[in-house]
Amino acid sequence: MSRPLTVTIPHNLGREVALKRIKDGIVQLRSTYAGQFTVLDETWTGDKLDFRISALKQTVSGSIEVAETTVTVSVMLPLFLAMLAEKAKAAIQHRGQLMLEKK
């Protein structure tokens, strides 16, 4: 059984700038954590990314939706990873805020 995890990160960058920063940040994450997860599927449709990754021998699916004033990350965590949900939520919130900080 999966457990949903949703994190909403506010920003004041506008949709286009936020989308670029999220896309650039995802490229950096892939490079930094290449040995810890594998991207199985990644599809951008407008301002929304649907993805599936493999981490700790578990498959995780989710989406990232970029809006004018928020970025919403929704992840379905398998039962094994659901035990780490609070840590995952804090990490997603922190990393997302770093991506969206004014530069």
Secondary structure, DSSP 8 states (H G I E B T S, - for coil): -EEEEEEEEE-SS-HHHHHHHHHHHHHHHHHHTTTTEEEEEEEEETTEEEEEEEETTEEEEEEEEE-SSEEEEEEEEEHHHHTTHHHHHHHHHHHHHHHHS--
